């Protein structure tokens, strides 16, 4: 029934993996997380890949995974926060997919990522400043690819999924 892909973009801590899993279940589709795919394929954690190959090496691997998964049909894909930085990824995401931008404030991102050691870009003295700077660069790119923009700050994941489902019913009627 579903041949379209549903791709979740947004900053770290916006809830892409959690909401993606729930949305996939609701749609009866397989769920993929680009970061998890990279870890499974390399046998290494994201922080280790960053340490060994740098951000560029990680982004190369991410681009390969996103290009491949974007060509599949009928899946829900949660992407890493920086996946939209490369024009190739943005182009791949837009091909026949509904792209959902899960927007989260820096305060909520901090609250959700505070104890997570698996986020190399936040291993710094001032994670709030890092998140603010990242959002300034990435927000226009998320908006550029988005079919739908949803605020996630104060809302439980199930509520967000219900809103996405309402949108998809309207969207598919067009």
Rosetta silent file (secondary structure, phi, psi, omega in degrees, C-alpha in Angstrom):
SEQUENCE: XXXXXXXXXXXXXXXXXXXXXXXXXXXXXXXXXXXXXXXXXXXXXXXXXXXXXXXXXXXXXXXXXXXXXXXXXXXXXXXXXXXXXXXXXXXXXXXXXXXXXXXXXXXXXXXXXXXXXXXXXXXXXXXXXXXXXXXXXXXXXXXXXXXXXXXXXXXXXXXXXXXXXXXXXXXXXX
SCORE:     score description
SCORE:     0.000 S_00000001
   1 L     0.000  -50.421 -179.632    0.000    0.000    0.000 S_00000001
   2 L   -92.595  115.556  174.514    2.709    2.490    1.005 S_00000001
   3 L  -108.252   -5.047 -178.437    5.360    2.958   -1.644 S_00000001
   4 L   -88.620  151.497  173.636    6.376    6.342   -0.347 S_00000001
   5 E   -97.139  153.587  177.123    9.125    6.909    2.200 S_00000001
   6 E  -122.681  115.190 -173.559    8.699    9.008    5.315 S_00000001
   7 E  -114.976  127.245  179.490   11.896   10.723    6.385 S_00000001
   8 E   -99.404  126.504  176.561   12.336   12.445    9.735 S_00000001
   9 E  -123.234  161.444  178.355   14.800   15.337    9.960 S_00000001
  10 L   148.249  173.444 -176.771   15.613   17.698   12.799 S_00000001
  11 L   -71.912  164.415  175.910   18.178   18.432   15.474 S_00000001
  12 L   -60.866  140.491  179.775   19.532   15.894   17.944 S_00000001
  13 L    85.743    3.217  179.411   17.102   15.384   20.780 S_00000001
  14 L   -80.056  -16.699  178.684   14.016   16.253   18.691 S_00000001
  15 L   102.622   21.117 -175.470   12.736   12.668   18.999 S_00000001
  16 H   -59.393  -44.345 -178.547   13.387   11.387   15.463 S_00000001
  17 H   -69.435  -46.840 -179.057   14.141    7.790   16.491 S_00000001
  18 H   -62.842  -50.041 -178.808   11.322    7.487   19.043 S_00000001
  19 H   -67.203  -37.618  177.995    8.724    9.155   16.812 S_00000001
  20 H   -59.503  -45.519  178.318   10.046    7.282   13.775 S_00000001
  21 H   -60.629  -45.745 -179.799    9.529    3.899   15.455 S_00000001
  22 H   -65.124  -41.388  179.939    5.973    4.832   16.496 S_00000001
  23 H   -64.993  -42.342  179.107    5.149    6.240   13.051 S_00000001
  24 H   -60.647  -42.741  179.041    6.478    3.122   11.313 S_00000001
  25 H   -62.320  -45.224  179.756    4.310    0.940   13.544 S_00000001
  26 H   -60.954  -39.604 -177.973    1.268    3.128   12.816 S_00000001
  27 H   -86.959  -10.657 -176.742    1.913    2.954    9.046 S_00000001
  28 L    68.961   37.295 -178.331    2.864   -0.745    9.093 S_00000001
  29 L  -120.441  158.404  174.586    6.263    0.014    7.563 S_00000001
  30 E   -69.628  150.330  178.586    9.827   -0.939    8.442 S_00000001
  31 E  -111.683  135.513  175.055   11.812    1.607   10.484 S_00000001
  32 E  -130.058  145.643  176.252   15.430    2.540    9.809 S_00000001
  33 E  -121.635  119.466 -173.642   17.715    4.918   11.670 S_00000001
  34 H   -59.992  -37.247  178.229   20.633    6.148    9.532 S_00000001
  35 H   -64.761  -43.257  179.252   23.002    6.358   12.548 S_00000001
  36 H   -64.103  -40.304  177.830   22.149    2.801   13.645 S_00000001
  37 H   -58.893  -44.494  179.976   22.641    1.565   10.057 S_00000001
  38 H   -62.132  -44.412  179.862   26.108    3.157    9.980 S_00000001
  39 H   -63.155  -41.838  179.824   27.002    1.558   13.333 S_00000001
  40 H   -65.583  -41.440 -177.058   25.766   -1.866   12.200 S_00000001
  41 H   -71.595  -33.571 -177.585   27.621   -1.705    8.881 S_00000001
  42 H   -93.835  -21.754 -174.225   30.928   -0.500   10.355 S_00000001
  43 L    72.379   17.424 -178.948   30.761   -2.342   13.659 S_00000001
  44 L  -129.328  152.443  177.866   31.825    0.942   15.281 S_00000001
  45 L   -76.092  159.846  178.092   30.016    3.555   17.360 S_00000001
  46 H   -58.759  -46.225  178.269   29.364    7.033   15.948 S_00000001
  47 H   -58.186  -37.641  179.122   31.835    8.640   18.433 S_00000001
  48 H   -66.918  -42.223  178.283   34.530    6.161   17.358 S_00000001
  49 H   -60.310  -43.818  177.039   33.891    6.895   13.657 S_00000001
  50 H   -59.472  -43.726 -179.371   34.191   10.635   14.429 S_00000001
  51 H   -63.410  -45.006 -173.707   37.471   10.002   16.310 S_00000001
  52 H   -81.208  -44.561 -172.266   39.002    7.829   13.603 S_00000001
  53 H  -107.644   -7.139 -177.014   37.636    9.340   10.385 S_00000001
  54 H    75.966  174.662 -178.788   36.602   12.821   11.489 S_00000001
  55 H   -64.221  -35.761 -179.527   33.272   14.419   10.712 S_00000001
  56 H   -62.624  -43.704  177.545   33.935   14.218    6.951 S_00000001
  57 H   -60.814  -43.288  177.415   34.451   10.445    7.098 S_00000001
  58 H   -62.604  -45.867 -178.323   31.252   10.063    9.076 S_00000001
  59 H   -63.380  -32.893  176.143   29.317   12.308    6.640 S_00000001
  60 H   -63.602  -45.587  178.760   30.581   10.206    3.692 S_00000001
  61 H   -63.627  -42.548  179.980   29.226    7.050    5.332 S_00000001
  62 H   -60.804  -43.597 -179.885   25.972    8.847    6.199 S_00000001
  63 H   -61.737  -42.309  179.182   25.526   10.004    2.607 S_00000001
  64 H   -60.874  -44.186 -178.917   25.985    6.451    1.282 S_00000001
  65 H   -66.599  -44.539 -178.508   23.367    5.103    3.728 S_00000001
  66 H   -65.968  -41.264  178.037   20.851    7.894    3.027 S_00000001
  67 H   -59.747  -47.057 -178.975   21.262    7.542   -0.738 S_00000001
  68 H   -64.311  -50.668 -176.236   20.676    3.788   -0.497 S_00000001
  69 H   -68.044  -29.646  178.124   17.736    3.933    1.926 S_00000001
  70 H   -67.087  -23.111  179.872   16.068    6.776   -0.008 S_00000001
  71 H   -84.302  -14.235  175.102   15.883    4.463   -3.014 S_00000001
  72 L   -69.076  168.690  178.123   13.955    1.843   -1.051 S_00000001
  73 L  -125.409  132.867  175.229   10.174    2.064   -1.103 S_00000001
  74 L    76.495   59.339  173.452    7.856    2.178    1.857 S_00000001
  75 E  -144.091  162.409  174.215    9.952    2.827    4.937 S_00000001
  76 E  -107.140  126.809 -176.111   10.270    5.326    7.767 S_00000001
  77 E  -122.655  122.244  171.147   13.789    6.751    8.080 S_00000001
  78 E   -95.506  127.070 -178.139   15.157    8.765   11.010 S_00000001
  79 L  -103.930  161.145  174.490   18.237   10.730    9.954 S_00000001
  80 L   -70.449  157.486 -176.472   21.070   12.179   12.000 S_00000001
  81 L   -56.608  -31.521 -177.368   20.832   15.870   12.872 S_00000001
  82 L   -97.258    5.276 -176.496   23.498   16.870   10.346 S_00000001
  83 H   -59.133  -28.945 -176.524   22.300   14.718    7.449 S_00000001
  84 H   -79.279   -3.695 -178.441   20.744   17.746    5.734 S_00000001
  85 H   -65.601  -32.687 -178.003   24.104   19.536    5.485 S_00000001
  86 L   -91.069  129.368  178.816   24.965   17.828    2.197 S_00000001
  87 H   -56.550  -34.055  179.803   23.002   18.877   -0.897 S_00000001
  88 H   -62.425  -39.333  178.248   23.141   15.252   -2.117 S_00000001
  89 H   -67.979  -42.357  179.901   21.295   14.102    1.006 S_00000001
  90 H   -62.159  -41.044  178.787   18.679   16.828    0.675 S_00000001
  91 H   -64.441  -44.193 -179.767   18.094   15.852   -2.960 S_00000001
  92 H   -62.996  -40.450 -179.056   17.827   12.143   -2.080 S_00000001
  93 H   -63.662  -37.686 -174.881   15.371   12.885    0.739 S_00000001
  94 H   -75.003  -15.147 -175.909   13.064   14.890   -1.488 S_00000001
  95 L   -73.208   98.031  173.992   12.687   12.141   -4.106 S_00000001
  96 L    67.253   16.371 -178.462    9.193   10.791   -3.577 S_00000001
  97 E  -113.321  153.672  167.905    9.351   11.069    0.208 S_00000001
  98 E   -92.400  118.516 -178.104    7.335   12.931    2.786 S_00000001
  99 E  -103.424  122.180 -175.206    9.975   14.773    4.819 S_00000001
 100 E  -111.705  116.340  178.410    8.920   15.628    8.362 S_00000001
 101 E   -91.336  112.917  175.858   10.917   18.241   10.248 S_00000001
 102 E   -90.986  105.269 -177.083   10.675   17.663   13.991 S_00000001
 103 E   -89.337  134.346  177.062   11.514   21.058   15.444 S_00000001
 104 L  -138.189  141.046  177.608   12.793   21.286   19.018 S_00000001
 105 L   -70.500  160.120  178.365   14.073   24.276   20.973 S_00000001
 106 H   -59.023  -38.241  179.650   17.656   24.315   22.211 S_00000001
 107 H   -59.259  -45.362  179.921   16.340   23.987   25.809 S_00000001
 108 H   -70.375  -37.425  176.662   14.524   20.753   24.965 S_00000001
 109 H   -60.431  -44.257  179.106   17.437   19.410   22.960 S_00000001
 110 H   -60.341  -46.350 -178.797   19.701   20.001   25.970 S_00000001
 111 H   -60.805  -38.923 -176.063   17.275   18.302   28.336 S_00000001
 112 H   -82.152  -18.498 -175.956   16.986   15.265   26.057 S_00000001
 113 H  -113.180    1.140 -172.118   20.694   14.913   25.274 S_00000001
 114 L   -51.144  -44.290 -174.806   22.254   15.908   28.627 S_00000001
 115 L  -103.092   11.489 -175.548   23.452   12.446   29.648 S_00000001
 116 L   -90.602  110.219 -179.908   23.995   11.011   26.164 S_00000001
 117 L   -83.253   -0.905 -176.045   27.681   10.282   25.543 S_00000001
 118 L   -91.995   19.704 -177.334   26.916    9.083   22.016 S_00000001
 119 L  -122.418   89.609 -173.119   26.785   12.642   20.610 S_00000001
 120 H   -55.070  -37.079 -176.102   30.317   13.663   19.581 S_00000001
 121 H   -69.761  -15.929 -178.578   29.410   17.277   18.754 S_00000001
 122 H   -98.635    0.588  179.705   28.151   17.833   22.328 S_00000001
 123 L   -81.829   72.769 -173.827   31.274   16.637   24.129 S_00000001
 124 L  -147.200  168.589  179.368   32.253   20.231   24.851 S_00000001
 125 L   -66.280  -32.175 -173.766   32.263   22.800   27.664 S_00000001
 126 L  -129.987   74.294 -178.437   29.201   24.613   26.293 S_00000001
 127 H   -59.907  -30.716  179.562   26.726   22.246   24.629 S_00000001
 128 H   -61.970  -41.657  178.962   23.994   24.931   24.682 S_00000001
 129 H   -67.080  -40.715  178.527   26.133   27.182   22.477 S_00000001
 130 H   -59.627  -47.692 -179.266   26.937   24.269   20.143 S_00000001
 131 H   -63.665  -38.658  178.201   23.214   23.445   19.787 S_00000001
 132 H   -62.995  -46.243 -179.585   22.362   27.129   19.203 S_00000001
 133 H   -65.230  -42.312  179.555   25.040   27.425   16.503 S_00000001
 134 H   -62.466  -43.748 -178.521   24.015   24.136   14.847 S_00000001
 135 H   -64.196  -38.386  179.493   20.354   25.159   14.760 S_00000001
 136 H   -59.689  -39.600 -179.738   21.213   28.537   13.197 S_00000001
 137 H   -77.714  -43.713 -169.200   22.969   26.746   10.318 S_00000001
 138 H   -87.504  -29.075 -176.170   20.650   23.751    9.962 S_00000001
 139 H   -53.508  -46.771  178.752   17.143   25.157   10.582 S_00000001
 140 H   -62.019  -31.089  179.453   16.865   26.754    7.097 S_00000001
 141 H   -73.341  -40.351  175.634   18.015   23.449    5.538 S_00000001
 142 H   -59.491  -44.624 -178.191   15.473   21.411    7.524 S_00000001
 143 H   -65.216  -34.779 -179.682   12.789   23.851    6.377 S_00000001
 144 H   -62.190  -40.076 -176.665   13.992   23.624    2.764 S_00000001
 145 H   -90.225  -14.564 -169.838   13.413   19.854    2.585 S_00000001
 146 L   -72.548  133.472  168.436   10.340   19.648    4.829 S_00000001
 147 L   -85.741  -32.072 -175.568    6.913   18.631    3.589 S_00000001
 148 E  -143.556  136.964  177.152    5.664   19.073    7.159 S_00000001
 149 E  -117.630  127.600 -178.188    7.081   20.930   10.189 S_00000001
 150 E  -129.504  132.635  173.819    6.026   19.819   13.676 S_00000001
 151 E   -76.540  131.383  179.858    6.921   21.279   17.095 S_00000001
 152 L  -112.829   -8.057 -170.864    7.973   18.523   19.484 S_00000001
 153 L   -42.405  -66.217 -171.097    8.969   20.505   22.597 S_00000001
 154 L  -104.917   16.961 -173.016    6.178   19.887   25.089 S_00000001
 155 L  -112.445  135.463  176.100    4.388   17.077   23.310 S_00000001
 156 L   -65.376  148.594 -178.318    4.566   13.356   23.978 S_00000001
 157 H   -50.645  -40.576 -178.696    5.762   11.297   20.984 S_00000001
 158 H   -62.349  -36.190  176.983    2.339    9.643   20.496 S_00000001
 159 H   -65.046  -40.553  178.615    0.701   13.066   20.116 S_00000001
 160 H   -62.752  -44.040  179.288    3.274   14.041   17.507 S_00000001
 161 H   -62.352  -41.051  177.857    2.593   10.797   15.604 S_00000001
 162 H   -60.699  -40.822  178.310   -1.157   11.467   15.701 S_00000001
 163 H   -65.070  -41.052  177.968   -0.565   14.910   14.196 S_00000001
 164 H   -61.651  -44.824 -179.291    1.628   13.405   11.463 S_00000001
 165 H   -61.642  -41.343  176.975   -1.055   10.806   10.700 S_00000001
 166 H   -60.133  -44.365  178.888   -3.735   13.530   10.402 S_00000001
 167 H   -61.842  -43.801 -177.398   -1.493   15.406    7.986 S_00000001
 168 H   -64.164  -35.251  177.060   -0.807   12.256    5.941 S_00000001
 169 H   -64.502  -42.688  178.242   -4.540   11.563    5.557 S_00000001
 170 H   -67.669  -44.458 -177.245   -5.074   15.092    4.218 S_00000001
 171 H   -61.536  -41.442 -177.227   -1.877   14.929    2.128 S_00000001
 172 H   -76.553  -16.867  176.273   -2.842   11.598    0.525 S_00000001
 173 H   -77.224  -19.178 -178.813   -6.310   12.909   -0.351 S_00000001
 174 L   -67.246    0.000    0.000   -4.781   15.586   -2.607 S_00000001
